[in-house]
Amino acid sequence: MDSFIRHNDNLNVDYIPANAMLSGILAILATDSDSSTVFVRIFGNPFFRRYDYIIIDCQTSLDLLVTNALKCSDKVIIPVQADMLAYEGVELMLNTIAKINPQKPLADSVMMLLTMYHKTTNVSKEIFAALKESYKSLVVSTPIPYRTEAKVSSIERTALVNKKNSCVGEAYMNVVEELLGGNKNG
């Protein structure tokens, strides 16, 4: 497994980068007789005990890849864009997570992270307030601001948490501190 893992010295993290094989992952998962628990079995391997945290980044569609990620996860961070359609989809996502992991209480396993937040717009402020009112302590207290630098960093393949004066990088580091510290200021 070490051959798949890369290390970033600046961030002191290991990661497995996506590659062309990932485009066929659904077909590969579907061939398994218990296709919804492949990740549970993979991450149950003693090899992964060396890690305190394993983050699985998935797209928002509910497919076999996401189902696998949800089944093997202790915690789920739901990114919610600061717009009404995203807010309206939160309840559906929570219901889906509860069906996939009925033994895990949502209050212990789910957090919501507001993204693409425009602090100067009423819509963003209203969505953030509605999230906090509806889901209280499940909502991370630091929203991720909408900035062009986030799109540029994706193109440049750079981490904003290392970039001096990056408000997006600073917001993500605040989120990390909140998650690691267990501080849910809802």
PyMOL commands that set and color helices and strands:
alter all, ss='L'
color gray80, all
select helices_A, chain A and resi 20-30+35-43+46-50+64-72+84-100+106-109+122-138+148-156+160-162+167-181
alter helices_A, ss='H'
color red, helices_A
select strands_A, chain A and resi 6-8+13-15+76-81+110-115
alter strands_A, ss='S'
color yellow, strands_A
deselect
rebuild
show_as cartoon
